[in-house]
């Protein structure tokens, strides 16, 4: 776990990442790992100096099992609200499913890294019912950079669809940090490459849109990137996007 700024903690989990935000008297999360990551999420909150029972909000980048897996259990324990973009709510609630399936994996299951990831995903609860029926959309009045506060931290949601229909990144302007979810990552269990990169097309609901959406990130001001997979990056968003697209085109 890395403290990026006061009260902002980046956690690189076993296969996906989350962010712990500590306030004066409350705690918030951005994403929550797989279902079986719940003990690690709880531990990370405590190590960051917070109390799990003070959790008030879980902001979601997207509704994949490795990013919302612990949310339902945390809601049951704390009554925290779960927020995501309006376009992502069906995926978070599981009234729709936008996620890679068995049919997508089978043709490449012979690859050792894919096979290893698949075993981990299943064991971590990736096939379980992780939907959060109570999930709510980010309020329209909170769309501005000064309005949405998570555990006292200013947070600006940035819509970057393509990985999923309503995938959202979150800019923390005071920490000069950008949480990218799976829009841009720095590593993944299915590849040995490290550094700014896009996931392979099979992981995206709309690969072409996923690339076009990166323009929104390139306009942001930050110097630390907290990806959904892989280690944190000390890099600005314009360089991040340029590097990821260049690698994708090689």
Secondary structure, DSSP 4 states (H G I P E B T S, - for coil): -EEEETTEEEEE-SSSEEEEEE-SS-EEEE----GGGHHHHHHHHHHTT--GGGEEEEE-S---HHHHTTHHHHHHHH--EEEE-GGGHHHHHTSS--S--HHHHHTTTTSHHHHHHHHHHHHTTTTS----TT-EEPPGGG-STTT-EETTEE-EEEE-TTSSTT-EEEEETTTTEEEEETSSBS--TT----SSBPPPGGG-SSHHHHHHTHHHHHT---SEEEESSS--B---HHHHHHHHHHHHH-
